[in-house]
């Protein structure tokens, strides 16, 4: 008697190598149907606009890889349970394998099996852990409680020993049954490519692109990662975040490539800590699923945030008057990515200079980042706002000028993304208002008030330079903003004691 057909539901494990769900399906011996459900997660955190571009191209790459091994990718439209049940009935499937996404509302294997049975497909379901290094379950404190501080979490992961070695990709797959039907990735292109995505073309989604990117990083920037990772003017980071989010490469493949190269030296620990920070983010979100929209620290529900649409638009469009922030917001809009140090500075300015709720920033990043990840996005924004776990002290308010001078000392990053300031001397490029008028005139820079900048930007939806060398004065003075933020934190504490 021949083995029955097995479905492999691919979600955020869009790879052939080190994919436990795919390997388990192949081991069953029967036909295997690799399937992706498009639009399977409706709701407030469905895939953002920029990330859909990456997802579409990743699915195309995965389909090509599967075809090169004798199979193909079946794309179905959601909702997921109805789509998978219909596919299982068509193919007479007996089992479904998938990997956990670690989303807060993800159903367990039991609930998924019950839902499929209720939809007319009583098949077996196995859910695999494939996305992370050390969990779930994650390390806990000596009392068995979840960690809320990163360094002890990191030590707990280290104590667990290195993760298993990655498995190679299968060389061949059985042909996908013809009755599987479904769509090809190209049939969802119109829904996946936002109108501002032309600048995303330098990215290379897909498993091959992920491994090439890892190879380039290991051969180049890794040796100086610990020294250069905070410098947006240098090619000092891995750029692996979207590949990891969509599972085009496994975290343990990255771990072992880094560890094998440096044997614990150089930038090895610094980079591996970043991989484990990603684990920490998922650990926290699983423990506190409400934190995608609510502060982890209850006191922050009383924080006196500002409702300031004009300031929010200035931040989104890269016209705050602080060059390092505006450079970051324009890089984000044009490329779908932003250097991590600059993400922190941009987020700090929104939350602590402008007192705009962190949720607005998290939503903008969700829509514009190619690597938008719910756990990372939530942890990062709550960390900067001071409302989350292991959060920066509330009195740590980044000075965008000093941050720019420290991490972009020659202004190369600002010159690239804020070209209207390119001719300013290094000494003032992070604070154009400090330059003498004659220097600004010589550089072709005209400072204008924020209100004038808003008028020039009217009708625009993204970040781009204003006209004729115009650049806004700062939306708010740093010293004033710092005092106002500290007063707001004091008010929050007073309300908590009332």
Rosetta blueprint (number, residue, H / E / L):
1 X L
2 X L
3 X L
4 X L
5 X E
6 X E
7 X E
8 X E
9 X E
10 X L
11 X L
12 X L
13 X L
14 X L
15 X L
16 X L
17 X L
18 X L
19 X L
20 X H
21 X H
22 X H
23 X H
24 X H
25 X H
26 X H
27 X H
28 X L
29 X L
30 X L
31 X L
32 X E
33 X E
34 X E
35 X E
36 X E
37 X E
38 X E
39 X L
40 X L
41 X L
42 X L
43 X L
44 X L
45 X L
46 X L
47 X L
48 X L
49 X H
50 X H
51 X H
52 X H
53 X H
54 X H
55 X H
56 X H
57 X H
58 X H
59 X H
60 X H
61 X H
62 X H
63 X H
64 X H
65 X H
66 X H
67 X H
68 X L
69 X L
70 X L
71 X L
72 X L
73 X E
74 X E
75 X E
76 X E
77 X E
78 X L
79 X L
80 X H
81 X H
82 X H
83 X H
84 X H
85 X H
86 X H
87 X H
88 X H
89 X H
90 X H
91 X H
92 X L
93 X E
94 X E
95 X E
96 X E
97 X E
98 X E
99 X E
100 X L
101 X L
102 X L
103 X L
104 X L
105 X L
106 X L
107 X L
108 X L
109 X H
110 X H
111 X H
112 X H
113 X H
114 X H
115 X H
116 X H
117 X H
118 X H
119 X L
120 X L
121 X L
122 X L
123 X L
124 X E
125 X E
126 X E
127 X E
128 X E
129 X L
130 X L
131 X L
132 X L
133 X L
134 X L
135 X L
136 X L
137 X L
138 X L
139 X L
140 X L
141 X L
142 X L
143 X L
144 X L
145 X L
146 X L
147 X L
148 X L
149 X L
150 X H
151 X H
152 X H
153 X H
154 X H
155 X H
156 X H
157 X H
158 X H
159 X H
160 X L
161 X L
162 X L
163 X L
164 X L
165 X L
166 X L
167 X L
168 X L
169 X L
170 X L
171 X L
172 X L
173 X L
174 X L
175 X L
176 X L
177 X L
178 X H
179 X H
180 X H
181 X L
182 X L
183 X E
184 X L
185 X H
186 X H
187 X H
188 X H
189 X H
190 X H
191 X H
192 X H
193 X L
194 X L
195 X L
196 X L
197 X H
198 X H
199 X H
200 X H
201 X H
202 X H
203 X L
204 X L
205 X L
206 X L
207 X H
208 X H
209 X H
210 X H
211 X H
212 X H
213 X H
214 X H
215 X H
216 X H
217 X H
218 X H
219 X H
220 X L
221 X H
222 X H
223 X H
224 X H
225 X H
226 X H
227 X H
228 X H
229 X L
230 X L
231 X L
232 X L
233 X L
234 X L
235 X L
236 X L
237 X L
238 X L
239 X L
240 X L
241 X H
242 X H
243 X H
244 X H
245 X H
246 X L
247 X L
248 X L
249 X L
250 X L
251 X H
252 X H
253 X H
254 X H
255 X H
256 X H
257 X H
258 X H
259 X H
260 X H
261 X H
262 X H
263 X L
264 X L
265 X L
266 X L
267 X L
268 X H
269 X H
270 X H
271 X H
272 X H
273 X H
274 X H
275 X H
276 X H
277 X H
278 X H
279 X H
280 X H
281 X H
282 X H
283 X H
284 X H
285 X H
286 X H
287 X H
288 X L
289 X H
290 X H
291 X H
292 X H
293 X L
294 X L
295 X L
296 X L
297 X L
298 X H
299 X H
300 X H
301 X H
302 X H
303 X L
304 X L
305 X L
306 X E
307 X L
308 X L
309 X H
310 X H
311 X H
312 X H
313 X H
314 X H
315 X H
316 X H
317 X L
318 X L
319 X L
320 X L
321 X L
322 X L
323 X H
324 X H
325 X H
326 X H
327 X H
328 X H
329 X H
330 X H
331 X H
332 X H
333 X H
334 X H
335 X H
336 X L
337 X L
338 X L
339 X L
340 X H
341 X H
342 X H
343 X H
344 X H
345 X H
346 X H
347 X H
348 X H
349 X H
350 X H
351 X H
352 X H
353 X H
354 X L
355 X L
356 X E
357 X L
358 X H
359 X H
360 X H
361 X H
362 X H
363 X H
364 X H
365 X H
366 X H
367 X H
368 X H
369 X L
370 X L
371 X L
372 X L
373 X L
374 X H
375 X H
376 X H
377 X H
378 X H
379 X H
380 X H
381 X H
382 X H
383 X H
384 X H
385 X H
386 X L
387 X L
388 X L
389 X L
390 X L
391 X L
392 X L
393 X L
394 X L
395 X L
396 X L
397 X L
398 X L
399 X L
400 X H
401 X H
402 X H
403 X H
404 X H
405 X H
406 X H
407 X H
408 X L
409 X L
410 X L
411 X L
412 X H
413 X H
414 X H
415 X H
416 X H
417 X H
418 X L
419 X H
420 X H
421 X H
422 X L
423 X L
424 X L
425 X L
426 X H
427 X H
428 X H
429 X L
430 X L
431 X L
432 X H
433 X H
434 X H
435 X L
436 X L
437 X H
438 X H
439 X H
440 X H
441 X H
442 X H
443 X H
444 X L
445 X L
446 X E
447 X E
448 X E
449 X L
450 X H
451 X H
452 X H
453 X H
454 X H
455 X H
456 X H
457 X H
458 X L
459 X L
460 X L
461 X L
462 X L
463 X L
464 X L
465 X L
466 X L
467 X L
468 X L
469 X L
470 X E
471 X E
472 X E
473 X L
474 X L
475 X L
476 X L
477 X L
478 X H
479 X H
480 X H
481 X H
482 X H
483 X H
484 X H
485 X H
486 X H
487 X H
488 X H
489 X H
490 X H
491 X H
492 X H
493 X H
494 X H
495 X H
496 X H
497 X H
498 X L
